[in-house]
């Protein structure tokens, strides 16, 4: 089932106003916040890489539920990192908007704007990387489920396959147990009980 992905939001970059009575941060304080945001970006990068590793483990394991708890924890942490980064970049953007434009070639305003736009590009690049990884994982997971289901029910039509992929574990379990009762070996799970074989249905949606 399609779910709204919290990673899909980008930081909006609008034209910067040149007049605002709010006092802006001095450059050293601004740069400290920039560095803090870069630390957050590195953390998110690590979390996305870890999710990719966990997805690979789930796809290659006969019991993907074994890695689901860690996957959920890393996913939640990545969501939190994304929220913090978005807030940090938005705060830096607002501070830049409150910085007067002097017209000089390397004004404080221009320096701040360059930092904010660089951070926003890096963040949006991580967003795209995460979404591409999620799409690839879901496609590979669907293919794996379909292949396994066709082994136990080669006559399944597209409607039945869609029901299995979308998470109706009873359909899968009934087919698997029926197949096992025929005393034919299941690939990669010859000695596994039905609930273990059907654990593919418990992966991340």
N, C-alpha and C positions, 0 to 999 in steps of 0.2 A: 504494500500500500504506500502510495507516495506521501511523503511527509515533508513539511516545510523545513528546509535545511538552514540552521542558524548561521552557517558559514557563507551563505550566498549573498549577504548584504555587503556592499562596498562603501567605503568612505567617500562621500560626495565632496568634490572640490569645486567651489563656486568662485566667482570673482571676489576679490578682496576689497572691502571698503577702505577708504583712506582716512576717515574721520570717525573717531569714537572717543568719548571722554574717559573710558576705562583705561587705567594705567597698565601697560604691557610689562611682561617680565623682562629684566635685563638679560643680555645674551648668555652669560654664564649659567644662570638658572634655567633658561630655555634649553641650553645644550645638555644640562644634566637630565632634564626630562626626555630629551631625544635619546640619550644613551639608555635610560631606563626602558624606553619603548623598544630599543634594539634588543635588549635582554629578553623582553617579552616575545619578540619575533623569533629569537633563537629557541626559546622554549617551545613555541608553537611548531617550529620546524622539527624539533626532536619528537614532539607528540605525533605529528603527521607521519614521520618516518616509522615510529613505533606502531602506529595503526596499520601501516602497509605491511609490516612484518607479521603482525597478528592476523591480518586477513589472509596472508599466505599460509600461515600455520593452520588456520581454520579450513582452508581449501584443500590442504594436503592431509588433514587428519581424519581418521575414522570417527573421532569423537570431538567435533568442533565446539561443543558446549564447554569443553574443558578450558578453552581460552576465552570464553565469552565474558566471564567476570572481569578479567583484566582489560578486555577490549572495551567494555562498558565504562570502566574507570578512566581509561585513557581518553575515550571519546568525551566524557564529561569534563575532564581536565582541559581538553582542547577547546571545548565550547567556552569554558571560563576564560581561557587565554584569549580567545577571539574577542570576547566581550571587553576585556581589559584593554586590549590593543586598540579596538575601535574607539573606546572612550579616551584613551591617551592621545590618539591622533586627532580626535575631534577637539580636545582641549588645546592641543598645540595649534590647531587651525584657528580656533577662536582667539587665542593669544596673538597670532599673526595678524588677524583681522583688526586687532586693537592696537597694532603697531603703526605709527605714522609712516607714510611713504615720503621720503625726503627728496627723491629724484636723483640721488647720488648713484653712481654706477654699482656700488657694492653696499647698499644701505642695509640697515638692520632688518627692515621689512623684507628685502629681497633674500637675505641670508636665511631668515626664518622660513619664508615660503619655499625655498629650495629644499630645506630639511623636511618640511611637512610633505611635500610632493614626493620626495624620495621614499619616505616611510610609507606613504599611501600606496605607491607602486609595489613596494616589496610586500606589503600586506595583501594586496589584491592578487599578486602572484602566488602567494601561499594559499589563498582562497581557491584559485583555479587549480592548483596542484591537489588540494584536498578533494575537490569535487570530481576531478578526473580520476583520482584513485578510488573514490566511492563508486563511480559509474563502472569502472573496470571490475571492481570486486563484485558488484551486484550481477554484472553480466556473466562473469566466470562462475559465480555461485549458481546462477540460474542454469547455466549449461551443465554443471556438475549434477544438479538435482535431476534435470531432464535425462541425462545419460543413465544415472542410477535407476531412475524410475522406469525407463524403457527396458532395462534389463529384467525387471520383475513384472513388467506389464507392457510387452512390445506392441500391443494393439491399442494403446492409449491414444485418444484423439487430442487435438489441441486444447479443447475446453477442459479436459481432465488434467492435462499437463499444466495449464494455467492455474487451475485450482490448487494443484500441488505446490507450484512455485509461490503462490500467494499466501501459503501458510496453512493449508488444511492438512494437518498432520495425520488425521484419521484416515484420509484417503491413502496416504503413503504407507502408513502402518498396516492397514488391512492388506494392501497389495504385497508388502514385504513378507508379512506373516504367512500369507497364502502361498507365496513363492517358497518360503522355507519349509512349509508343510509338504511340498513336493519332493523334499530331500535333495534338492539341487543346491550346490554351493553358491553363496553370494560373493561377488568379487570384493576382495579386501576386507571381508567381514565374515569369514566362513564360520567362526565360532561365536559371533556376537549375537546377543539377544535382540529381539525386535526393537526394543526401546533404544538401544545403542545405534542400530542401523538407521533409525529414523531421527537421530539427533541432528542430522543435517538441517532439519526443519527449524531448529532452534537458533540458527545463526542470525546475525544482525540483519534486520530488514532494510 
